[in-house]
Structures are given as C-alpha cells and as structure tokens.
Amino acid sequence: MCSRPIPESSDLPPSLDDALGRLIDPAGPVETFVVLPEPESVTAARHFTLSRLAAWGVPSVGDDVGLVVSELVTNALRHSGGVPRPLTGPTPLRWSGRPGFADPLGSAPQPIQLRLLRRFPWLLCGIVDASPAAPRRKEPDYIAETGRGLHLVESFATRWGWRGLPTGKVVWALFHAP
C-alpha cells in the first residue's frame, strides 16, 4: 500500500499561525493532557477533550473533536518512535508513571502531549510527539483494518496540518466551535 507524506503547514493565515504558536508554547494559554504510552491513553485523551469542551460550553462539537483526537493520539502512539522532550526551557517535566520523580537532566522519557486552545469561535487541538517525521496518508484500502485515520481527520476538522519542532512535531486540527 502506498503512502504519501503530508507537506508541513506553511502560508497559514496570520491568526491561525499565531494560534499555532500559542498552542506549542509551553507557557501558552492551553489545556494540556499527558498521553502515557499505553493503549488506554486514547480513551483518556478523548474523555479529557470532551470534559474541556463541556467546560467551555461547546459540547456540540464533541463527537467530531473526540474522533479526531482519538485518531491523532493513536497515530502518535503508533508512529512517533518515542516520546517527546519538553518543548523548551530547563524546567523538567514530571513523568506520571513515577510520582515524585523529577529528572533535571531531561533524560527520562517524556510523554506525548495533547494540547487544546480555545479562541472564540475556534478550537485548535494539537498532538506533540518526538518524531520529526511527517504524517503520511495512506491510499484507501477498504479491506484493511487501519490506515484511514488521516482521512477521518481531514473529513471532520475544518483544517489540519503539522509543524516541525526542535524536539519532534505537532499535528494539529482546527474546528469551528461557536
């Protein structure tokens, strides 16, 4: 089965480019969920997303956003080849699998992050992982059990893409959430 890498996001409208910058900024105004390298994390990420949407008063987009988050988290767990380091700065992240453990050298594995940003009337979600590799869309195979995730993302999001980071990438999806 053939697959094609998706081009990196460029020439975005200034407002979307600014929002994407805020999404990936570790000090940005985002809601962050740590995705542990476990299959149950997909469900946990979806539940986190739905609870944030309800708190923001936009549960009506929950089905679409929940599906896209599930697909992007699954892809990150399956294809990232590792887990990301902190986006920037010397502050160590805490590894949820080892309560109370701080790694000042940043050598312990760091989990994938789901990041959500609400800017009326839009919702931007992003999955940060350690792989610098571009997402790859497979040609549809109607018999295969996998390989349709990015087609679903494209169908349910208003717009989506990815951007390289010094420590991996962010795959993002934009939703109209009035």
Backbone as JSON Lines, residues from 0, in Angstrom:
{"i":0,"aa":"M","n":[0.84,-1.17,0.0],"ca":[0.0,0.0,0.0],"c":[0.88,1.24,0.0]}
{"i":1,"aa":"C","n":[0.58,2.21,-0.81],"ca":[1.35,3.43,-0.96],"c":[0.9,4.47,0.07]}
{"i":2,"aa":"S","n":[1.86,5.26,0.57],"ca":[1.52,6.37,1.44],"c":[2.34,7.58,1.02]}
{"i":3,"aa":"R","n":[1.79,8.75,1.29],"ca":[2.45,10.0,0.93],"c":[2.63,10.86,2.18]}
{"i":4,"aa":"P","n":[3.82,11.46,2.35],"ca":[3.98,12.4,3.47],"c":[3.14,13.65,3.2]}
{"i":5,"aa":"I","n":[2.57,14.18,4.25],"ca":[1.78,15.4,4.16],"c":[2.75,16.59,4.23]}
{"i":6,"aa":"P","n":[2.6,17.6,3.35],"ca":[3.5,18.75,3.43],"c":[3.34,19.49,4.77]}
{"i":7,"aa":"E","n":[4.44,20.03,5.26],"ca":[4.4,20.79,6.51],"c":[3.56,22.05,6.3]}
{"i":8,"aa":"S","n":[2.84,22.45,7.37],"ca":[1.99,23.64,7.31],"c":[2.84,24.87,7.03]}
{"i":9,"aa":"S","n":[2.45,25.6,6.01],"ca":[3.11,26.87,5.69],"c":[2.06,27.78,5.09]}
{"i":10,"aa":"D","n":[2.38,29.03,5.01],"ca":[1.46,30.03,4.44],"c":[0.09,29.99,5.11]}
{"i":11,"aa":"L","n":[0.09,29.84,6.43],"ca":[-1.18,29.86,7.16],"c":[-1.64,31.31,7.32]}
{"i":12,"aa":"P","n":[-2.96,31.52,7.43],"ca":[-3.42,32.87,7.74],"c":[-2.78,33.34,9.04]}
{"i":13,"aa":"P","n":[-2.48,34.63,9.17],"ca":[-1.77,35.11,10.37],"c":[-2.45,34.71,11.69]}
{"i":14,"aa":"S","n":[-3.77,34.74,11.75],"ca":[-4.45,34.4,13.0],"c":[-4.26,32.93,13.36]}
{"i":15,"aa":"L","n":[-4.26,32.04,12.36],"ca":[-4.05,30.62,12.61],"c":[-2.59,30.36,12.95]}
{"i":16,"aa":"D","n":[-1.68,31.03,12.28],"ca":[-0.26,30.88,12.6],"c":[0.03,31.34,14.03]}
{"i":17,"aa":"D","n":[-0.6,32.45,14.44],"ca":[-0.45,32.93,15.81],"c":[-1.02,31.93,16.81]}
{"i":18,"aa":"A","n":[-2.2,31.39,16.53],"ca":[-2.82,30.41,17.42],"c":[-1.95,29.15,17.52]}
{"i":19,"aa":"L","n":[-1.37,28.72,16.41],"ca":[-0.5,27.55,16.43],"c":[0.74,27.82,17.28]}
{"i":20,"aa":"G","n":[1.27,29.03,17.19],"ca":[2.4,29.41,18.05],"c":[2.03,29.34,19.52]}
{"i":21,"aa":"R","n":[0.83,29.8,19.86],"ca":[0.37,29.74,21.25],"c":[0.14,28.29,21.68]}
{"i":22,"aa":"L","n":[-0.33,27.46,20.75],"ca":[-0.59,26.05,21.07],"c":[0.69,25.33,21.45]}
{"i":23,"aa":"I","n":[1.78,25.61,20.77],"ca":[3.03,24.89,21.03],"c":[3.9,25.56,22.07]}
{"i":24,"aa":"D","n":[3.55,26.77,22.5],"ca":[4.3,27.47,23.53],"c":[4.03,26.82,24.88]}
{"i":25,"aa":"P","n":[5.08,26.33,25.56],"ca":[4.87,25.66,26.85],"c":[4.2,26.56,27.9]}
{"i":26,"aa":"A","n":[4.36,27.88,27.76],"ca":[3.74,28.81,28.69],"c":[2.45,29.39,28.12]}
{"i":27,"aa":"G","n":[2.02,28.86,26.98],"ca":[0.82,29.38,26.33],"c":[-0.46,29.05,27.09]}
{"i":28,"aa":"P","n":[-1.54,29.74,26.72],"ca":[-2.83,29.57,27.41],"c":[-3.57,28.32,26.91]}
{"i":29,"aa":"V","n":[-3.01,27.18,27.16],"ca":[-3.6,25.94,26.64],"c":[-3.93,24.98,27.78]}
{"i":30,"aa":"E","n":[-4.8,24.05,27.46],"ca":[-5.08,22.92,28.35],"c":[-4.24,21.76,27.84]}
{"i":31,"aa":"T","n":[-3.49,21.13,28.72],"ca":[-2.57,20.06,28.3],"c":[-2.91,18.77,29.01]}
{"i":32,"aa":"F","n":[-2.9,17.69,28.25],"ca":[-3.11,16.35,28.79],"c":[-1.9,15.51,28.41]}
{"i":33,"aa":"V","n":[-1.31,14.85,29.38],"ca":[-0.16,13.99,29.16],"c":[-0.66,12.62,28.71]}
{"i":34,"aa":"V","n":[-0.2,12.19,27.56],"ca":[-0.6,10.91,26.99],"c":[0.49,9.89,27.3]}
{"i":35,"aa":"L","n":[0.18,8.97,28.18],"ca":[1.15,7.93,28.53],"c":[1.21,6.9,27.41]}
{"i":36,"aa":"P","n":[2.33,6.19,27.28],"ca":[2.47,5.21,26.21],"c":[1.72,3.91,26.52]}
{"i":37,"aa":"E","n":[0.4,4.03,26.61],"ca":[-0.48,2.9,26.91],"c":[-1.72,3.0,26.04]}
{"i":38,"aa":"P","n":[-2.28,1.89,25.6],"ca":[-3.48,1.94,24.76],"c":[-4.65,2.67,25.42]}
{"i":39,"aa":"E","n":[-4.76,2.6,26.75],"ca":[-5.87,3.25,27.46],"c":[-5.79,4.77,27.36]}
{"i":40,"aa":"S","n":[-4.64,5.28,26.98],"ca":[-4.46,6.72,26.89],"c":[-5.32,7.35,25.81]}
{"i":41,"aa":"V","n":[-5.66,6.61,24.78],"ca":[-6.51,7.14,23.72],"c":[-7.88,7.5,24.31]}
{"i":42,"aa":"T","n":[-8.45,6.6,25.08],"ca":[-9.74,6.86,25.71],"c":[-9.63,8.0,26.71]}
{"i":43,"aa":"A","n":[-8.56,8.01,27.5],"ca":[-8.37,9.07,28.49],"c":[-8.24,10.44,27.81]}
{"i":44,"aa":"A","n":[-7.53,10.51,26.69],"ca":[-7.38,11.77,25.97],"c":[-8.72,12.24,25.42]}
{"i":45,"aa":"R","n":[-9.51,11.33,24.9],"ca":[-10.84,11.68,24.39],"c":[-11.73,12.2,25.52]}
{"i":46,"aa":"H","n":[-11.71,11.53,26.67],"ca":[-12.51,11.98,27.82],"c":[-12.06,13.35,28.31]}
{"i":47,"aa":"F","n":[-10.75,13.59,28.36],"ca":[-10.23,14.9,28.74],"c":[-10.76,15.96,27.79]}
{"i":48,"aa":"T","n":[-10.69,15.69,26.5],"ca":[-11.16,16.64,25.49],"c":[-12.63,16.94,25.66]}
{"i":49,"aa":"L","n":[-13.44,15.91,25.83],"ca":[-14.88,16.11,25.98],"c":[-15.21,16.9,27.24]}
{"i":50,"aa":"S","n":[-14.47,16.68,28.31],"ca":[-14.71,17.44,29.54],"c":[-14.33,18.91,29.36]}
{"i":51,"aa":"R","n":[-13.25,19.19,28.62],"ca":[-12.87,20.58,28.36],"c":[-13.91,21.25,27.48]}
{"i":52,"aa":"L","n":[-14.4,20.56,26.46],"ca":[-15.42,21.14,25.59],"c":[-16.68,21.48,26.37]}
{"i":53,"aa":"A","n":[-17.08,20.6,27.27],"ca":[-18.25,20.85,28.11],"c":[-18.0,22.07,29.0]}
{"i":54,"aa":"A","n":[-16.82,22.17,29.59],"ca":[-16.49,23.31,30.45],"c":[-16.47,24.62,29.67]}
{"i":55,"aa":"W","n":[-16.07,24.56,28.41],"ca":[-16.04,25.75,27.57],"c":[-17.4,26.05,26.94]}
{"i":56,"aa":"G","n":[-18.39,25.19,27.17],"ca":[-19.73,25.42,26.66],"c":[-19.91,25.08,25.19]}
{"i":57,"aa":"V","n":[-19.07,24.17,24.66],"ca":[-19.2,23.77,23.25],"c":[-19.24,22.25,23.11]}
{"i":58,"aa":"P","n":[-20.11,21.59,23.87],"ca":[-20.15,20.13,23.76],"c":[-20.7,19.65,22.41]}
{"i":59,"aa":"S","n":[-21.31,20.54,21.64],"ca":[-21.89,20.14,20.36],"c":[-20.84,19.67,19.35]}
{"i":60,"aa":"V","n":[-19.59,20.08,19.5],"ca":[-18.54,19.64,18.58],"c":[-17.79,18.42,19.13]}
{"i":61,"aa":"G","n":[-18.26,17.89,20.24],"ca":[-17.58,16.8,20.92],"c":[-17.36,15.56,20.09]}
{"i":62,"aa":"D","n":[-18.37,15.17,19.31],"ca":[-18.22,13.94,18.51],"c":[-17.09,14.09,17.49]}
{"i":63,"aa":"D","n":[-17.07,15.21,16.77],"ca":[-16.03,15.42,15.76],"c":[-14.65,15.57,16.38]}
{"i":64,"aa":"V","n":[-14.55,16.4,17.4],"ca":[-13.25,16.64,18.04],"c":[-12.76,15.38,18.73]}
{"i":65,"aa":"G","n":[-13.66,14.67,19.42],"ca":[-13.27,13.43,20.09],"c":[-12.74,12.39,19.12]}
{"i":66,"aa":"L","n":[-13.38,12.26,17.96],"ca":[-12.9,11.32,16.94],"c":[-11.51,11.71,16.44]}
{"i":67,"aa":"V","n":[-11.32,12.98,16.14],"ca":[-10.03,13.43,15.62],"c":[-8.93,13.27,16.68]}
{"i":68,"aa":"V","n":[-9.23,13.63,17.92],"ca":[-8.24,13.45,18.99],"c":[-7.87,11.98,19.12]}
{"i":69,"aa":"S","n":[-8.86,11.1,19.07],"ca":[-8.57,9.66,19.15],"c":[-7.65,9.21,18.03]}
{"i":70,"aa":"E","n":[-7.91,9.67,16.82],"ca":[-7.08,9.28,15.67],"c":[-5.65,9.83,15.81]}
{"i":71,"aa":"L","n":[-5.53,11.09,16.19],"ca":[-4.2,11.69,16.29],"c":[-3.38,11.1,17.43]}
{"i":72,"aa":"V","n":[-4.03,10.83,18.56],"ca":[-3.31,10.2,19.67],"c":[-2.89,8.78,19.29]}
{"i":73,"aa":"T","n":[-3.78,8.04,18.65],"ca":[-3.43,6.69,18.2],"c":[-2.23,6.73,17.26]}
{"i":74,"aa":"N","n":[-2.24,7.67,16.3],"ca":[-1.11,7.79,15.37],"c":[0.18,8.12,16.1]}
{"i":75,"aa":"A","n":[0.12,9.04,17.06],"ca":[1.32,9.42,17.8],"c":[1.86,8.23,18.59]}
{"i":76,"aa":"L","n":[0.97,7.48,19.23],"ca":[1.41,6.31,19.98],"c":[2.01,5.25,19.06]}
{"i":77,"aa":"R","n":[1.43,5.1,17.89],"ca":[1.86,4.05,16.97],"c":[3.11,4.42,16.19]}
{"i":78,"aa":"H","n":[3.25,5.68,15.81],"ca":[4.29,6.04,14.85],"c":[5.35,7.01,15.35]}
{"i":79,"aa":"S","n":[5.24,7.51,16.57],"ca":[6.17,8.57,16.97],"c":[7.59,8.07,17.2]}
{"i":80,"aa":"G","n":[7.76,6.79,17.47],"ca":[9.1,6.27,17.68],"c":[9.71,6.72,18.98]}
{"i":81,"aa":"G","n":[8.93,7.2,19.86],"ca":[9.43,7.68,21.15],"c":[8.46,8.64,21.75]}
{"i":82,"aa":"V","n":[8.91,9.29,22.78],"ca":[8.09,10.28,23.45],"c":[8.86,11.58,23.52]}
{"i":83,"aa":"P","n":[8.19,12.73,23.48],"ca":[8.9,13.99,23.35],"c":[9.61,14.46,24.6]}
{"i":84,"aa":"R","n":[10.6,15.26,24.4],"ca":[11.25,16.01,25.47],"c":[10.43,17.28,25.68]}
{"i":85,"aa":"P","n":[10.69,18.04,26.74],"ca":[9.98,19.31,26.92],"c":[10.17,20.2,25.69]}
{"i":86,"aa":"L","n":[9.14,20.99,25.37],"ca":[9.2,21.84,24.19],"c":[10.37,22.82,24.27]}
{"i":87,"aa":"T","n":[10.53,23.51,25.41],"ca":[11.65,24.43,25.62],"c":[11.86,24.58,27.11]}
{"i":88,"aa":"G","n":[12.94,25.23,27.45],"ca":[13.17,25.62,28.85],"c":[13.78,24.52,29.69]}
{"i":89,"aa":"P","n":[14.38,24.93,30.81],"ca":[15.09,23.98,31.66],"c":[14.19,23.26,32.67]}
{"i":90,"aa":"T","n":[12.93,23.67,32.8],"ca":[12.07,23.07,33.81],"c":[11.77,21.62,33.44]}
{"i":91,"aa":"P","n":[12.1,20.66,34.3],"ca":[11.82,19.26,33.97],"c":[10.33,18.96,34.06]}
{"i":92,"aa":"L","n":[9.87,18.12,33.18],"ca":[8.5,17.62,33.26],"c":[8.48,16.46,34.24]}
{"i":93,"aa":"R","n":[7.36,16.21,34.82],"ca":[7.23,15.07,35.71],"c":[6.64,13.91,34.91]}
{"i":94,"aa":"W","n":[7.22,12.77,35.09],"ca":[6.74,11.55,34.43],"c":[5.67,10.95,35.31]}
{"i":95,"aa":"S","n":[4.45,10.89,34.8],"ca":[3.31,10.43,35.6],"c":[3.47,9.01,36.08]}
{"i":96,"aa":"G","n":[4.25,8.19,35.38],"ca":[4.45,6.81,35.79],"c":[5.32,6.66,37.03]}
{"i":97,"aa":"R","n":[5.99,7.73,37.41],"ca":[6.87,7.68,38.58],"c":[6.59,8.91,39.45]}
{"i":98,"aa":"P","n":[5.54,8.86,40.27],"ca":[5.17,10.04,41.07],"c":[6.34,10.53,41.9]}
{"i":99,"aa":"G","n":[6.49,11.85,41.92],"ca":[7.52,12.46,42.74],"c":[8.9,12.47,42.11]}
{"i":100,"aa":"F","n":[9.05,11.9,40.94],"ca":[10.36,11.83,40.29],"c":[10.51,13.0,39.33]}
{"i":101,"aa":"A","n":[11.51,13.79,39.53],"ca":[11.85,14.87,38.6],"c":[13.19,14.55,37.99]}
{"i":102,"aa":"D","n":[13.33,14.77,36.71],"ca":[14.55,14.44,36.0],"c":[15.21,15.74,35.55]}
{"i":103,"aa":"P","n":[16.15,16.3,36.33],"ca":[16.73,17.6,36.0],"c":[17.55,17.59,34.72]}
{"i":104,"aa":"L","n":[18.02,16.44,34.27],"ca":[18.79,16.37,33.03],"c":[17.91,16.15,31.81]}
{"i":105,"aa":"G","n":[16.63,15.88,32.03],"ca":[15.72,15.66,30.9],"c":[15.99,14.36,30.18]}
{"i":106,"aa":"S","n":[16.54,13.36,30.87],"ca":[16.9,12.12,30.2],"c":[15.81,11.06,30.27]}
{"i":107,"aa":"A","n":[14.87,11.21,31.19],"ca":[13.79,10.22,31.28],"c":[12.81,10.46,30.15]}
{"i":108,"aa":"P","n":[12.13,9.42,29.7],"ca":[11.17,9.61,28.62],"c":[10.05,10.54,29.05]}
{"i":109,"aa":"Q","n":[9.64,11.38,28.12],"ca":[8.54,12.31,28.39],"c":[7.36,11.9,27.5]}
{"i":110,"aa":"P","n":[6.17,11.96,28.03],"ca":[5.01,11.5,27.28],"c":[4.58,12.46,26.16]}
{"i":111,"aa":"I","n":[3.81,11.92,25.28],"ca":[3.16,12.68,24.23],"c":[2.19,13.64,24.9]}
{"i":112,"aa":"Q","n":[1.97,14.8,24.29],"ca":[1.05,15.78,24.86],"c":[-0.1,16.06,23.9]}
{"i":113,"aa":"L","n":[-1.31,16.12,24.46],"ca":[-2.48,16.65,23.79],"c":[-2.64,18.07,24.31]}
{"i":114,"aa":"R","n":[-2.71,19.03,23.39],"ca":[-2.84,20.43,23.8],"c":[-4.08,21.02,23.12]}
{"i":115,"aa":"L","n":[-4.91,21.74,23.89],"ca":[-6.15,22.33,23.4],"c":[-6.12,23.84,23.64]}
{"i":116,"aa":"L","n":[-6.52,24.59,22.63],"ca":[-6.59,26.05,22.73],"c":[-7.94,26.5,22.21]}
{"i":117,"aa":"R","n":[-8.65,27.25,23.02],"ca":[-9.97,27.78,22.64],"c":[-9.83,29.27,22.4]}
{"i":118,"aa":"R","n":[-10.11,29.7,21.18],"ca":[-10.16,31.12,20.83],"c":[-11.43,31.31,20.02]}
{"i":119,"aa":"F","n":[-12.44,31.88,20.67],"ca":[-13.76,32.01,20.05],"c":[-13.64,32.56,18.65]}
{"i":120,"aa":"P","n":[-14.3,31.99,17.66],"ca":[-15.17,30.82,17.68],"c":[-14.46,29.53,17.26]}
{"i":121,"aa":"W","n":[-13.18,29.41,17.56],"ca":[-12.39,28.28,17.09],"c":[-11.84,27.45,18.24]}
{"i":122,"aa":"L","n":[-11.57,26.19,17.94],"ca":[-10.87,25.29,18.85],"c":[-9.71,24.7,18.06]}
{"i":123,"aa":"L","n":[-8.52,24.78,18.62],"ca":[-7.33,24.21,17.99],"c":[-6.81,23.12,18.91]}
{"i":124,"aa":"C","n":[-6.64,21.93,18.37],"ca":[-6.05,20.86,19.17],"c":[-4.78,20.39,18.47]}
{"i":125,"aa":"G","n":[-3.81,19.98,19.28],"ca":[-2.55,19.52,18.73],"c":[-2.01,18.36,19.53]}
{"i":126,"aa":"I","n":[-1.33,17.46,18.86],"ca":[-0.65,16.34,19.49],"c":[0.84,16.55,19.25]}
{"i":127,"aa":"V","n":[1.58,16.69,20.33],"ca":[3.03,16.88,20.27],"c":[3.68,15.53,20.52]}
{"i":128,"aa":"D","n":[4.56,15.11,19.61],"ca":[5.3,13.86,19.82],"c":[6.75,14.06,19.42]}
{"i":129,"aa":"A","n":[7.58,13.06,19.67],"ca":[9.02,13.18,19.49],"c":[9.5,12.93,18.06]}
{"i":130,"aa":"S","n":[8.67,12.43,17.2],"ca":[9.13,12.1,15.86],"c":[9.14,13.33,14.96]}
{"i":131,"aa":"P","n":[10.22,13.55,14.23],"ca":[10.23,14.66,13.27],"c":[9.58,14.27,11.94]}
{"i":132,"aa":"A","n":[9.2,13.01,11.78],"ca":[8.66,12.53,10.51],"c":[7.28,13.11,10.23]}
{"i":133,"aa":"A","n":[7.06,13.46,8.99],"ca":[5.76,13.98,8.55],"c":[4.69,12.9,8.66]}
{"i":134,"aa":"P","n":[3.46,13.31,8.99],"ca":[2.37,12.34,8.92],"c":[2.25,11.84,7.47]}
{"i":135,"aa":"R","n":[1.84,10.6,7.33],"ca":[1.7,10.0,6.0],"c":[0.29,9.49,5.81]}
{"i":136,"aa":"R","n":[-0.34,9.93,4.73],"ca":[-1.69,9.49,4.41],"c":[-1.6,8.3,3.47]}
{"i":137,"aa":"K","n":[-2.24,7.2,3.87],"ca":[-2.25,6.01,3.03],"c":[-3.38,6.11,2.01]}
{"i":138,"aa":"E","n":[-3.15,5.45,0.9],"ca":[-4.24,5.32,-0.07],"c":[-5.32,4.44,0.54]}
{"i":139,"aa":"P","n":[-6.57,4.76,0.34],"ca":[-7.64,3.96,0.96],"c":[-7.58,2.49,0.56]}
{"i":140,"aa":"D","n":[-7.65,1.65,1.55],"ca":[-7.75,0.2,1.35],"c":[-8.98,-0.22,2.14]}
{"i":141,"aa":"Y","n":[-10.03,-0.52,1.45],"ca":[-11.32,-0.74,2.1],"c":[-11.39,-2.06,2.85]}
{"i":142,"aa":"I","n":[-10.38,-2.9,2.7],"ca":[-10.34,-4.18,3.41],"c":[-9.5,-4.07,4.68]}
{"i":143,"aa":"A","n":[-8.5,-3.2,4.66],"ca":[-7.58,-3.08,5.8],"c":[-8.3,-2.57,7.04]}
{"i":144,"aa":"E","n":[-7.79,-2.99,8.21],"ca":[-8.37,-2.55,9.48],"c":[-7.8,-1.21,9.93]}
{"i":145,"aa":"T","n":[-6.7,-0.77,9.36],"ca":[-6.08,0.5,9.74],"c":[-5.79,1.3,8.48]}
{"i":146,"aa":"G","n":[-5.35,2.54,8.68],"ca":[-4.9,3.34,7.55],"c":[-5.86,4.42,7.09]}
{"i":147,"aa":"R","n":[-6.97,4.62,7.77],"ca":[-7.92,5.66,7.36],"c":[-7.94,6.85,8.3]}
{"i":148,"aa":"G","n":[-7.06,6.88,9.31],"ca":[-7.09,7.91,10.35],"c":[-6.97,9.32,9.82]}
{"i":149,"aa":"L","n":[-5.99,9.6,8.97],"ca":[-5.81,10.96,8.48],"c":[-6.92,11.36,7.51]}
{"i":150,"aa":"H","n":[-7.52,10.4,6.85],"ca":[-8.7,10.71,6.02],"c":[-9.85,11.17,6.91]}
{"i":151,"aa":"L","n":[-10.01,10.53,8.08],"ca":[-11.04,10.94,9.02],"c":[-10.75,12.33,9.58]}
{"i":152,"aa":"V","n":[-9.49,12.58,9.93],"ca":[-9.1,13.89,10.44],"c":[-9.46,14.96,9.41]}
{"i":153,"aa":"E","n":[-9.1,14.72,8.16],"ca":[-9.4,15.68,7.1],"c":[-10.9,15.89,6.9]}
{"i":154,"aa":"S","n":[-11.68,14.84,7.11],"ca":[-13.13,14.93,6.92],"c":[-13.83,15.69,8.04]}
{"i":155,"aa":"F","n":[-13.33,15.57,9.27],"ca":[-14.06,16.14,10.4],"c":[-13.5,17.48,10.89]}
{"i":156,"aa":"A","n":[-12.26,17.8,10.59],"ca":[-11.68,19.08,11.0],"c":[-11.92,20.12,9.92]}
{"i":157,"aa":"T","n":[-11.99,21.38,10.33],"ca":[-12.09,22.47,9.36],"c":[-10.81,22.57,8.55]}
{"i":158,"aa":"R","n":[-9.7,22.38,9.24],"ca":[-8.38,22.4,8.61],"c":[-7.44,21.63,9.53]}
{"i":159,"aa":"W","n":[-6.4,21.05,8.98],"ca":[-5.42,20.34,9.8],"c":[-4.06,20.4,9.11]}
{"i":160,"aa":"G","n":[-3.03,20.07,9.86],"ca":[-1.68,20.07,9.32],"c":[-0.69,19.67,10.39]}
{"i":161,"aa":"W","n":[0.56,19.96,10.13],"ca":[1.6,19.64,11.1],"c":[2.72,20.67,10.98]}
{"i":162,"aa":"R","n":[3.51,20.76,12.04],"ca":[4.65,21.66,12.04],"c":[5.79,20.99,12.81]}
{"i":163,"aa":"G","n":[6.98,21.08,12.25],"ca":[8.15,20.55,12.92],"c":[8.54,21.41,14.11]}
{"i":164,"aa":"L","n":[9.04,20.77,15.14],"ca":[9.52,21.43,16.35],"c":[10.96,20.99,16.6]}
{"i":165,"aa":"P","n":[11.7,21.69,17.41],"ca":[13.08,21.27,17.69],"c":[13.15,19.87,18.3]}
{"i":166,"aa":"T","n":[12.07,19.43,18.94],"ca":[12.08,18.12,19.61],"c":[11.06,17.16,19.02]}
{"i":167,"aa":"G","n":[10.64,17.36,17.8],"ca":[9.65,16.47,17.18],"c":[8.71,17.25,16.29]}
{"i":168,"aa":"K","n":[7.42,17.12,16.55],"ca":[6.42,17.81,15.72],"c":[5.13,17.97,16.5]}
{"i":169,"aa":"V","n":[4.26,18.8,15.96],"ca":[2.88,18.89,16.42],"c":[1.99,18.64,15.21]}
{"i":170,"aa":"V","n":[1.03,17.76,15.36],"ca":[-0.01,17.55,14.35],"c":[-1.25,18.22,14.92]}
{"i":171,"aa":"W","n":[-1.84,19.15,14.17],"ca":[-2.92,19.97,14.7],"c":[-4.17,19.85,13.84]}
{"i":172,"aa":"A","n":[-5.3,20.17,14.48],"ca":[-6.58,20.2,13.79],"c":[-7.37,21.39,14.32]}
{"i":173,"aa":"L","n":[-8.04,22.09,13.43],"ca":[-8.83,23.26,13.74],"c":[-10.31,22.96,13.56]}
{"i":174,"aa":"F","n":[-11.13,23.41,14.51],"ca":[-12.57,23.18,14.47],"c":[-13.3,24.51,14.7]}
{"i":175,"aa":"H","n":[-14.4,24.7,14.0],"ca":[-15.28,25.83,14.28],"c":[-16.16,25.41,15.45]}
{"i":176,"aa":"A","n":[-16.07,26.15,16.55],"ca":[-16.79,25.78,17.78],"c":[-17.45,27.01,18.37]}
{"i":177,"aa":"P","n":[-18.56,27.46,17.75],"ca":[-19.22,28.7,18.2],"c":[-19.85,28.57,19.58]}
